[in-house]
Amino acid sequence: MHIGYDLSWSHLEGRWRLPGSWTHATFPDMRIYKELAQIAERGLLDFIFFGDGSGIPNTWKGSRDDAVKWGVGWPRHDMSPYISVMSQVTQHIGFGLTYSSTFMHPFYVARLLNALDHVTNGRMAFNVIASTRRADAANYGFDELMEHERRYDRMEEFIDVCNGLWNSVEPDAFIWDRDSGVVADPAKVRALDHVGEFFKVAGPLASVPSPQVRPVLIQAGASPRGIKASAHFVDHVFAMSPGLDKQVKHRAALDKALAAEGRDASRVGIVWDVVLIVGETEADARRRHDLLLQAVPVEAVGTFLSHQIGYDLSKLPDKFTINEINDEIVASQASPVGFLNMTTEFDPSDTLTKDEFFHALQKHTASYDHAIVGSAAQVADYMEEVFVATGESGGFMIAHPPGVPRDLLSVVDFLVPELQRRGRFRTRYTGRTLRENLADDE
């Protein structure tokens, strides 16, 4: 199995102040990230991952004040410069970077990722997302969210353009002949001349092809349309872990969509996003798990949830059902899948009060209610069960730890050796690039 470590939230929603987080340093201190990259590489992890959001959450009550006060979804930086620095203190571990195809332009993103793949010597992955957050949309000139299906139409064209640009200069085009002065062969540099529904891009990419030619492509859509988009272009899917039955169904739906695209399903893995808290003993892990409940005050829950789904939950009536609210979310072009994943503990037809809803969702906001907690052997048992049931292709993205570096050290020092003893994780890096390491079945 392959393992990534998600650092997107390590300084958000109160985690920065919990025991085990850095002392005498706070985001965005570069020393923090250099240390983490070296720890993760010592553990032979596949990649470090950064999600992103470019707006301060303001869906809740139409105001950003609560998000600013409690550190919900902000502050966030473009992590591409950080990845450049982390790559200089490591040799093997990969880096996942997120940009939105809903807002960004493919030429800019293709050019940037080409440069980063050079800087990292072929260790880049691109997580392409379809954005559902109104605060982000407003920063790119959108008054309303783009319709759900259209977001994925744009994503597919976006990636088609990126792939065209990455392939517009052949890997052996450059000659650099000192005697003649010839730099490159013109026959191996081609215009793209793309004219589509969303983009018009002449090309070619005015860059030297990078070590991987293109980064590893990751996408996380879980709706039927999102899965169809994944099948169109991804190398690996990034997916939530809503329970084994649903994960098996997701794998089956992806395999069917890949077959429809004429692609080999065995070559496309699913990386399951999961909150893992591992300790030297089960008691130690459960003690750290309980720390999560101290991270997010109930006053910040509505801010967090509204931002995640793109719908203002301050508008909830005194009494409602999950089904009623989900219908409104769908109508507003927000994220019904995200909302339903948050509310699995409720019967969707039962009537709830606002207080019941927000107090119950405090555990979800803190990632408390869906964490896998235990000793290395107990956590490895869970990982093996999911890995086998979903086709033994892909692995896990470890997300939302109570505090880093403490919880990353526990993964590296306790969990990784246990997985290695079971023959489920590498004992050395064998590839030169991230793509090669993700394809490694050692």
C-alpha positions in Angstrom: 0.0 0.0 0.0 1.0 3.6 -0.5 0.8 6.3 2.2 0.6 10.1 2.0 0.5 12.6 4.8 -1.9 15.5 4.6 -0.5 18.7 6.2 -3.3 20.9 5.0 -5.0 21.3 8.3 -2.2 21.0 10.8 -2.4 24.7 11.8 -6.1 25.1 11.4 -9.2 24.6 13.6 -7.2 24.7 16.9 -4.7 21.9 16.1 -1.8 24.3 16.3 -2.2 24.6 20.0 -2.7 21.0 21.1 0.0 19.0 22.9 2.4 17.4 20.3 2.3 20.4 18.0 5.3 22.6 17.5 6.4 24.9 20.3 8.0 28.3 19.7 7.0 28.1 16.0 3.7 28.7 14.2 2.5 28.7 10.6 4.0 29.6 8.2 7.5 29.1 9.7 9.6 27.2 7.1 11.5 25.3 9.7 8.3 23.4 10.5 7.9 22.1 7.0 11.5 21.2 6.5 11.5 19.1 9.6 8.2 17.4 8.6 9.5 16.5 5.2 12.6 14.8 6.6 10.6 12.9 9.2 8.1 11.7 6.5 11.0 10.6 4.2 12.6 8.7 7.1 9.4 6.8 7.3 9.5 6.1 3.5 6.1 7.7 2.9 5.1 8.3 -0.7 4.2 12.0 -0.5 3.3 15.0 1.6 0.0 16.6 0.6 -1.4 20.1 0.6 -5.0 20.9 0.0 -5.9 24.5 -0.5 -8.4 27.3 -0.2 -7.9 30.8 -1.4 -10.6 32.6 0.5 -11.4 33.3 4.1 -14.6 31.3 4.9 -17.6 33.7 4.9 -20.5 31.4 4.1 -21.6 31.3 7.7 -23.8 34.3 8.4 -22.3 36.0 5.3 -19.4 37.1 7.4 -15.7 36.1 7.7 -15.5 37.3 11.4 -15.9 33.9 13.1 -13.5 32.2 10.7 -10.9 34.9 11.4 -11.5 34.6 15.2 -11.2 30.8 15.5 -8.8 30.1 12.6 -11.3 28.1 10.5 -10.0 27.5 7.0 -7.4 30.2 7.3 -4.7 31.4 7.1 -3.5 29.5 4.0 -0.6 30.2 1.7 0.2 28.9 -1.8 2.5 26.0 -0.8 4.4 25.8 -4.1 7.4 27.8 -2.7 7.4 25.6 0.4 7.5 22.5 -1.7 10.5 23.9 -3.5 12.4 24.3 -0.2 11.3 20.9 1.3 12.5 19.2 -1.9 16.0 20.5 -1.2 16.3 18.8 2.2 14.9 15.5 0.9 15.6 13.1 -2.0 12.7 10.7 -2.5 9.4 11.8 -1.0 6.8 13.3 -3.3 4.7 16.4 -2.9 1.0 16.8 -3.7 -0.2 20.3 -4.6 -3.8 21.5 -5.1 -5.3 24.0 -7.6 -8.8 24.5 -8.7 -9.8 23.9 -12.3 -13.0 25.9 -11.6 -11.0 29.1 -11.2 -7.4 28.7 -12.5 -6.1 28.8 -16.1 -4.5 25.6 -17.4 -1.6 27.3 -19.1 -0.5 28.9 -15.8 -0.9 25.7 -13.8 0.8 23.5 -16.4 3.8 25.9 -16.6 4.1 26.1 -12.8 3.9 22.3 -12.2 6.4 21.8 -15.0 8.9 24.0 -13.1 8.1 22.3 -9.8 8.7 18.9 -11.3 12.1 20.1 -12.4 12.9 21.6 -8.9 11.9 18.4 -7.1 13.5 16.0 -9.7 10.2 14.4 -10.7 8.4 14.3 -7.4 5.2 16.3 -8.1 1.5 15.3 -7.9 -1.3 17.6 -9.0 -4.6 17.3 -7.1 -7.2 19.0 -9.3 -10.4 20.1 -7.6 -13.8 21.4 -8.6 -14.5 24.2 -6.1 -17.6 24.5 -4.0 -16.6 27.3 -1.7 -18.1 30.7 -2.1 -15.3 32.6 -0.5 -12.9 31.2 -3.1 -15.3 31.9 -5.9 -15.6 35.6 -5.0 -11.8 36.1 -5.2 -11.9 34.9 -8.9 -14.8 37.1 -10.0 -17.6 34.7 -9.6 -20.9 36.0 -8.0 -22.3 32.4 -7.7 -21.0 28.9 -7.7 -20.7 27.2 -11.1 -23.3 24.5 -11.6 -22.1 21.1 -10.3 -22.0 19.3 -13.7 -20.4 22.2 -15.4 -17.5 22.3 -12.9 -16.6 18.8 -14.0 -17.0 19.7 -17.7 -14.5 22.5 -17.2 -12.2 20.2 -15.2 -12.0 17.6 -18.0 -11.1 20.3 -20.5 -8.7 21.9 -18.1 -6.7 18.7 -17.8 -6.9 17.9 -21.5 -5.3 21.3 -22.1 -2.6 20.7 -19.4 -1.8 17.3 -20.9 -1.6 18.8 -24.4 0.8 21.5 -23.1 3.0 19.0 -21.2 3.3 16.9 -24.4 3.8 19.9 -26.8 7.6 19.6 -26.5 9.1 16.2 -26.9 11.4 15.0 -24.1 14.4 14.8 -26.6 13.7 18.1 -28.3 16.5 20.0 -26.7 20.0 19.6 -28.2 22.1 22.4 -26.6 24.9 21.9 -29.1 27.7 24.2 -28.2 29.5 24.0 -31.5 26.6 24.8 -33.8 24.5 26.9 -31.3 21.4 24.8 -31.9 19.1 24.7 -28.9 16.3 22.5 -29.9 14.7 20.7 -32.9 11.7 22.7 -34.2 10.1 19.5 -35.5 9.7 18.4 -31.9 7.9 21.5 -30.7 4.3 21.7 -31.6 1.5 24.2 -31.1 -1.6 23.1 -29.2 -4.1 25.5 -30.8 -6.8 24.4 -28.4 -10.2 26.0 -28.8 -12.8 24.6 -26.4 -15.9 25.6 -24.5 -13.9 27.1 -21.6 -10.4 27.7 -22.8 -8.5 29.0 -25.8 -4.8 28.1 -25.6 -2.3 28.3 -28.5 0.7 26.6 -26.9 3.2 25.1 -27.0 4.5 25.2 -23.4 7.6 27.3 -23.6 9.5 25.0 -21.2 11.8 22.1 -21.0 9.9 18.8 -20.5 10.2 17.8 -16.8 11.5 14.5 -15.4 7.9 13.0 -15.2 6.8 15.0 -18.3 3.6 15.6 -16.3 2.9 15.3 -12.6 0.9 12.4 -11.1 -2.7 13.4 -11.4 -5.1 13.1 -8.5 -8.8 14.0 -8.2 -11.4 13.5 -5.4 -14.9 13.7 -7.0 -17.2 11.2 -5.3 -20.5 12.0 -7.1 -21.3 10.0 -10.3 -20.1 13.0 -12.3 -17.0 13.3 -10.2 -16.2 9.6 -10.7 -16.7 10.0 -14.4 -14.2 12.8 -14.4 -11.7 10.8 -12.4 -11.9 8.0 -14.9 -11.1 10.4 -17.7 -7.7 11.4 -16.6 -6.5 10.4 -13.1 -3.5 8.3 -12.0 -4.9 7.9 -8.5 -8.2 8.9 -6.9 -8.3 10.7 -3.6 -11.5 9.6 -1.7 -13.2 9.8 1.7 -13.6 6.8 4.0 -17.3 6.7 4.8 -17.3 3.1 5.7 -16.2 -0.1 4.1 -19.5 -0.9 2.3 -19.5 2.5 0.6 -15.7 2.3 -0.2 -16.2 -1.0 -1.9 -19.1 0.5 -4.0 -16.9 3.5 -4.8 -14.2 1.2 -6.1 -16.7 -0.7 -8.2 -18.2 2.5 -9.6 -14.7 3.8 -10.5 -13.8 0.5 -12.2 -16.9 0.7 -14.3 -16.2 4.3 -15.3 -12.6 3.4 -16.2 -13.7 0.5 -18.4 -16.0 2.9 -20.2 -13.0 5.1 -20.9 -11.1 2.1 -22.2 -8.6 2.3 -19.3 -7.1 -0.5 -17.2 -8.6 -0.2 -13.7 -5.8 -2.1 -12.1 -3.5 0.8 -12.9 -5.6 3.4 -11.0 -5.5 3.3 -7.3 -7.7 4.9 -4.6 -6.0 6.7 -1.8 -8.4 6.7 1.1 -8.4 9.8 3.2 -8.5 8.7 6.8 -7.8 10.1 10.3 -5.4 7.7 11.9 -4.2 8.2 15.5 -1.7 5.6 16.4 0.1 5.2 19.7 2.7 2.9 21.3 -0.4 1.4 23.1 -4.1 1.7 22.6 -4.4 3.8 25.7 -1.8 6.2 24.5 -3.7 6.6 21.1 -7.0 7.1 22.8 -5.5 9.8 25.0 -4.4 11.7 22.0 -7.7 11.1 20.3 -9.5 12.9 23.1 -7.3 15.9 22.5 -9.3 16.6 19.3 -12.3 17.6 21.3 -10.4 20.5 22.7 -9.5 21.9 19.3 -12.7 23.3 18.0 -15.2 25.2 20.2 -18.9 24.7 19.3 -19.1 28.3 18.3 -16.8 27.5 15.3 -18.7 24.4 14.1 -21.2 26.3 11.9 -18.4 28.3 10.3 -16.4 25.1 9.4 -19.3 23.1 8.1 -20.8 26.0 6.0 -17.5 26.6 4.4 -16.9 22.9 3.5 -20.3 22.5 1.8 -20.8 26.0 0.4 -24.1 26.5 2.1 -25.0 28.8 5.0 -26.1 26.6 7.9 -27.0 29.6 10.0 -30.2 29.6 7.9 -31.3 26.3 9.4 -34.8 26.4 10.8 -35.5 25.5 14.4 -36.5 22.0 13.3 -35.6 20.1 10.0 -34.6 16.8 8.5 -31.3 16.1 6.7 -33.3 15.3 3.5 -34.9 18.8 3.5 -31.5 20.6 4.0 -29.8 18.4 1.4 -32.5 19.4 -1.2 -31.7 23.0 -0.5 -27.9 22.4 -0.8 -28.4 20.7 -4.2 -30.6 23.6 -5.4 -27.9 26.1 -4.4 -25.1 24.2 -6.4 -23.2 23.5 -3.2 -21.8 20.1 -2.1 -24.5 17.5 -1.3 -21.9 14.7 -1.2 -19.9 16.6 1.5 -23.0 17.3 3.5 -24.2 13.7 3.4 -20.8 12.4 4.4 -20.9 14.7 7.5 -24.4 13.5 8.5 -24.2 9.7 8.2 -25.0 9.3 11.9 -28.5 10.7 11.4 -31.5 9.1 9.9 -32.1 11.5 7.0 -35.8 11.5 7.6 -35.7 12.2 11.3 -36.5 15.7 12.7 -33.6 17.5 14.4 -33.2 20.7 16.2 -30.4 23.2 15.5 -28.7 22.5 18.9 -28.8 18.8 18.4 -27.3 19.2 14.9 -24.4 21.5 15.9 -23.4 19.7 19.1 -23.4 16.4 17.2 -21.3 17.8 14.3 -18.7 19.2 16.7 -17.2 15.8 16.8 -17.2 15.7 13.0 -15.6 19.1 12.7 -12.8 17.9 15.0 -12.5 14.6 13.0 -13.2 12.9 16.3 -16.1 10.7 15.2 -14.5 9.1 12.2 -10.9 8.6 13.5 -9.3 5.2 13.5 -7.5 4.9 16.9 -5.3 2.3 18.4 -2.0 0.6 18.7 0.1 0.1 15.5 -1.3 -3.5 15.2 -4.9 -2.3 15.6 -4.5 0.5 13.0 -2.7 -1.8 10.6 -5.6 -4.4 10.9 -8.0 -1.7 9.8 -5.7 -0.6 6.9 -5.3 -4.2 5.7 -9.0 -4.8 5.7 -9.8 -1.8 3.6 -6.9 -2.3 1.3 -7.8 -5.9 0.5 -11.6 -5.2 0.2 -11.0 -2.4 -2.3 -8.7 -4.3 -4.6 -5.2 -3.8 -3.1 -4.6 -0.8 -5.3 -3.8 2.6 -3.9 -3.5 3.2 -0.1 -4.2 5.9 2.4 -3.9 9.6 3.0 -3.4 10.3 6.7 -5.2 13.5 7.5 -6.1 15.9 10.4 -3.7 14.7 13.1 -4.2 16.2 16.6 -0.7 17.6 16.5 2.4 17.4 14.4 5.2 16.5 14.5 4.2 14.2 17.4 1.6 12.2 15.4 3.7 12.0 12.3 6.5 10.5 14.5 4.1 7.9 15.8 3.2 6.9 12.2 6.8 6.7 11.2 8.1 4.9 14.4 5.1 2.6 15.2 2.8 2.1 12.3 5.3 1.9 9.4 7.4 -0.9 11.0 4.2 -2.9 11.7 3.1 -2.6 8.1 6.6 -3.6 6.9 6.5 -6.7 9.1 3.3 -7.7 7.4 4.8 -7.1 3.9 2.3 -4.3 3.3 4.8 -1.3 2.9 8.1 -0.7 1.3 11.4 -1.1 3.0 13.2 1.3 0.7 12.4 3.7 -2.2 13.0 2.0 -5.5 11.8 4.6 -8.0 13.5 7.7 -9.2 10.3 9.7 -9.5 7.0 9.9 -7.6 5.2 8.1 -10.4 7.7 5.3 -10.3 7.4 4.9 -6.5 3.6 4.9 -6.7 3.8 2.2 -9.3 6.1 0.1 -7.1 4.5 -3.1 -5.9 7.5 -4.2 -3.8 
